[in-house]
């Protein structure tokens, strides 16, 4: 039985009890969805993604934000939902060739080709870094609140990689720009696709080296050092930020 990942913007269609649509054919009327795009199979079952064209589908379905589906779907299906969303978003933003303006057509499951000049393109997620900086032998962690955060929680210093930069250079630059601090002992932690809409997050740990905290007010609302007994609200479990903070909360420092 197939799995279907139907998206309306970044909302995923699930049954009222939180399951993905399944079947040997799409369970939705043909006029309710765009063309099906193949995804990698899940446990031997074919998977497909498609844009929802309308949302008047009755009580048999609910739309759930992709972020919220993290706590509903098994991890492998959440990851596939993210890939589906990234591919659908990429498709919707690459209808025409950037060189000659000709219409682009799917060439493989993960690439498109210009029907005029033959130029081939692939999805290219933006690379971003995120870093857990600690000090005082790992007793305190640096937390900041970006102006982009929609709720009142504290996260980690993060930012996009600029053209020509290494990941390490990006971390040093972002920490300096956002907090005017220098760091040392930068270490890779883990990475995570972040399909909102198309980012690859690369996580690091680091130690404070020197400098006095001075926040970049154009980007940050607040920030400071926190110990484990005085933690503010932190990001949800869906994020790499939370994995980094939990790693530290569980007694691991950056040394
Ligand atoms: Zn072209």
Boltz pocket constraint, residues with backbone or C-beta under 6 A from the ligand:
constraints:
  - pocket:
      binder: B
      contacts: [[A, 97], [A, 98], [A, 99], [A, 100], [A, 101], [A, 102], [A, 114], [A, 115], [A, 116], [A, 117], [A, 118], [A, 119]]
      max_distance: 6.0
